[in-house]
Amino acid sequence: MRYQESKTRSAELFRLALGHMTQHEASLNPMAFAVWYEYVAGINAKLTRLLDERLKGGTPIDDDAIASLYGDAIAEADNDAVQRISTELQRVMSGMAENASSTGEQAGAFGRQIDGLAAALASNDPSALAPMLDRTRAGAADMKGAAHALEQQVIASSREIVRLRADLTRARDEAQLDPMTQLLNRRGFDREMQAMLAQPCDEGRQHGLIMLDIDRFKGINDTRGHLMGDKVIRALGELVKACVPRAAHTAARFGGDEFAILVPNGTMQGSLELAETVRTRAKAMTIRDRKTQSVLQTITVSVGVAALHGGEEPAQLIGRADAALYQSKQAGRDRVTAAHDSAMAEHVDARSAVGTHSA
């Protein structure tokens, strides 16, 4: 889950974010709230850097700036969902503003009654004091009611904003999912990889990347049809999810029949073992004749594994893992290959690395 702050902490962040929103030109909409919330929470390094640059440079934080910051540093959600949430948030904010304005007017009237009472007391005129006391007593009751109504409005609006924030998070998350496998799509993968690379590793550990694809997948589409090809992709997606604990790793459909697994703060040995688990379990997938249940084809995958080296860009890490996957293909498919430090890769008998023998 992206937002893990406690209720007390998130309430404080809400107040800080709202303070920033009211100081700038941008509209009070969900995109602006998300930008300022993540900024004051300090949970988005890229956003903080981009926004600090704008603030230091004196660039106005208007609607265009918010849209740019949101698109560059926060995953783009479905436009219809953003519009709906924006309309609801504006309704909530409008209700709060109207109630606050009404309470302010009530406070002004009560203040004038207090001033009148003070004048009546100073004049020592009993005939003027009695009606002024009655009006002030009634004004105090009205003021108490208005303050209570505003308090209830703030409580209700805070709950509504929490719900809208959850809706926005859900819309953004859905925009990062591949509809066929419910794994991350390429956009979600890129975002998670950036987040992983921004985190330091423990001593003796490295961030890792596993790339895999289905062997001879084009032949499955050509001979069995694209519907069968889609079934195979969905089945492999389920298998990858079963092999990869979400709390520790992130899996994605990289594109077509290619999948990727991020291994943060891990080891090459651990990445090889995970890659071999996926490869072995994938081999249990088969295409059967619907009538006879006889096996028509066994599914295999080829896998490449790379560990991040200092100063390496995401594209370089992906390139080395992809080169290792290609080496697996060249070496006969249905195997795991570990990448060298360079763009070259070396075939590794992964099962031997984990204590068994290669096929």
VENQUIPE-V360036 format. One record per backbone hydrogen bond with DSSP energy under -0.5 kcal/mol. CO is the residue of the C=O (numbers start at 1). NH is the residue of the N-H. Records with the same first field share a line. If there is no record, write none. Layout:
# VENQUIPE-V360036
CO->NH / NH
This chain:
# VENQUIPE-V360036
2->4
6->10
7->11
8->12
9->13
10->14
11->15
12->16
13->17
14->18
15->19
16->20
17->21
18->22
19->23
20->23 / 24
21->24
27->29
29->33
30->34
31->35
32->36
33->37
34->38
35->39
36->40
37->41
38->42 / 43 / 44
39->42
44->48
45->49
46->50
47->51
48->52
49->53
50->54
51->55
52->56
53->57
54->58 / 59
55->58
60->62
61->26
62->66
63->67
64->68
65->69
66->70
67->71
68->72
69->73
70->74
78->82
79->83
80->84
81->85
82->86
83->87
84->88
85->89
86->90
87->91
88->92
89->93
90->94
91->95
92->96
93->97
94->98
95->99
96->100
97->101
98->102
99->103
100->104
101->105
102->106
103->107
104->108
105->109
106->110
107->111
108->112
109->113
110->114
111->115
112->116
113->117
114->118
115->119
116->120
117->121
118->122
119->123
120->124 / 125
121->124
124->126
125->128 / 129
126->130
127->131
128->132
129->133
130->134
131->135
132->136
133->137
134->138
135->139
136->140
137->141
138->142
139->143
140->144
141->145
142->146
143->147
144->148
145->149
146->150
147->151
148->152
149->153
150->154
151->155
152->156
153->157
154->158
155->159
156->160
157->161
158->162
159->163
160->164
161->165
162->166
163->167
164->168
165->169
166->170
167->171
168->172
169->173
170->174
171->175
172->176
173->176
174->177
176->185
177->179
178->182
183->178
184->253
185->189
186->190
187->191
188->192
189->193
190->194
191->195
192->196
193->197
194->198
196->199
202->205
206->266
207->308
208->263
209->306
210->261
211->304
212->259
213->302
214->217
216->220
217->221
218->222
219->223
220->224 / 225
221->225
225->229
226->230
227->231
228->232
229->233
230->234
231->235
232->236
233->237
234->238
235->239
236->240
237->241
238->242
239->243
240->244
243->245
245->248 / 249
248->264
250->262
251->184
252->254 / 260
255->258
257->214
258->254 / 255
259->212
260->252
261->210
262->250
263->208 / 266
266->206
267->271
268->272
269->273
270->274
271->275
272->276
273->277
274->278
275->279
276->280
277->281
278->282
279->283
281->284
282->285
285->299
286->288
287->296 / 297
289->293
294->289
297->287
300->215
302->213
303->337
304->211
305->339
306->209
309->312
313->316 / 317
314->318
315->319
316->320
317->321
318->322
319->323
320->324
321->325
322->326
323->327
324->328
325->329
326->330
327->331
328->333
329->332
335->303
336->348
337->305
338->346
344->340
346->338
348->350
349->353
350->354
351->356
352->355
